[in-house]
Amino acid sequence: MKRILCALMIMVLTLCLSGCFQPLDKDGMVYEEPPSIEVLNITNEDVFDTGYYGMQFKYDDREPTYAEKITVTVYFNRRTDLDTDWAVYVSDYELPVLNESYIKYSEPDLYNEGNMEIVSGQWIYVRCTCNSATSDAPSKASFEASYFAGTGNVISYSPDEEYKRFIDDVSMYPMPEELHYYPADVTGDGVEDRCISFVWGSGMVRVVCAVYDMQNHAGYELNHYFCDYSIKGVEDGRLIVEKSEHDQDAKKITGTVKVVDGELVFVAE
C-alpha cells in the first residue's frame, strides 16, 4: 500500500512540476502558441519554367481596402534541398510584367529564410535560382511562408485619409494633402461619393475622372487614352462631367458618370 501511495504522490508531484515549467501568459494560464496560417507553399517544379511566383497577400483572406491596412510578421523558410536559393521581393503594387530582366538585378527584400512585416494588399514575388534558365530539370526544392493567427495589427484610416490613399494610388503625380472633391451619389447607394478630376499621363496627357465610394470603400476611375473627363460641378445631386476627345474637330459632350458592372462609365445627356 505504501508503494502505491508513494507512486501516486510522485505522479502528482511530477505533473505539478511540469506545469510550473510550462510558459505562462500574463493571466497565469499555460501559454499555447497560436496556429500557423499558410501564406504560400511552392516547389521548384511549380516555378521551373518561369522561375517566379507572385501572389497578393491577404491577411485572413480579407480583401484589402483603402479604409484600413493590416500588418503581420510573415516567416519564410526553405523546406527541402537547402542548396537551392530563393529570393523574396515585396511590392505595393502588382508588377505589370514580371520577367528576369526586371528582378534579376534588383536587391531582394529577403533571401532564403527570415521574417518580414507584410501589409495586407502587398504583392509577394518569389524567385528560385534553379529554373529552366539555369538547369535542365527541376530540383526537389520547396519554399513556404506563414504567419501566426491573430497577430495582425489593424491600422484604420479616417475618411479623409482613406480617400487620399485611393487618389494617391491612381494618380500619377504627387497630390496635395487636402484634396478638393465634389460630393455626389454616383453609385446610387444613398451615400455621397467623393469625386475628383486630375491630370494624368506623360506625352499623351489627359484628364481623369475618379470616384471613391465611401460606403463600400471602393474606388473607380475613368481614364481614356484619347479623352478628357473633366468635372464641372454638381447639379441636383448629379455629377456633371464634360467629355472632350483629343481631336480639334470633336465637340465637347456634357453628361454624367455611373458605375456599371464594376466600371465607371460616361453617360451623355
C-alpha positions, 0 to 999 in steps of 0.5 A: 500500500505504501508503494502505491501511495508513494507512486501516486504522490510522485505522479502528482508531484511530477505533473505539478512540476511540469506545469510550473515549467510550462510558459505562462501568459500574463493571466497565469494560464499555460501559454499555447502558441497560436496556429500557423496560417499558410501564406504560400507553399511552392516547389521548384517544379511549380516555378521551373519554367518561369522561375517566379511566383507572385501572389497578393497577400491577404491577411485572413483572406480579407480583401484589402481596402483603402479604409484600413491596412493590416500588418503581420510578421510573415516567416519564410523558410526553405523546406527541402534541398537547402542548396537551392536559393530563393529570393523574396521581393515585396511590392505595393503594387502588382508588377505589370510584367514580371520577367528576369530582366526586371528582378534579376538585378534588383536587391531582394527584400529577403533571401532564403529564410527570415521574417518580414512585416507584410501589409495586407494588399502587398504583392509577394514575388518569389524567385528560385535560382534553379529554373529552366534558365539555369538547369535542365530539370527541376530540383526537389526544392520547396519554399513556404511562408506563414504567419501566426493567427491573430497577430495582425495589427489593424491600422484604420484610416479616417475618411479623409485619409482613406480617400487620399490613399485611393487618389494617391494610388491612381494618380500619377503625380504627387497630390496635395494633402487636402484634396478638393472633391465634389460630393455626389451619389454616383453609385446610387447607394444613398451615400455621397461619393467623393469625386475628383478630376486630375491630370494624368499621363506623360506625352499623351496627357489627359484628364481623369475622372475618379470616384471613391465610394465611401460606403463600400470603400471602393474606388473607380476611375475613368481614364481614356487614352484619347479623352478628357473627363473633366468635372464641372460641378454638381447639379441636383445631386448629379455629377456633371462631367464634360467629355472632350476627345483629343481631336480639334474637330470633336465637340465637347459632350456634357453628361454624367458618370455611373458605375456599371458592372464594376466600371465607371462609365460616361453617360451623355445627356 
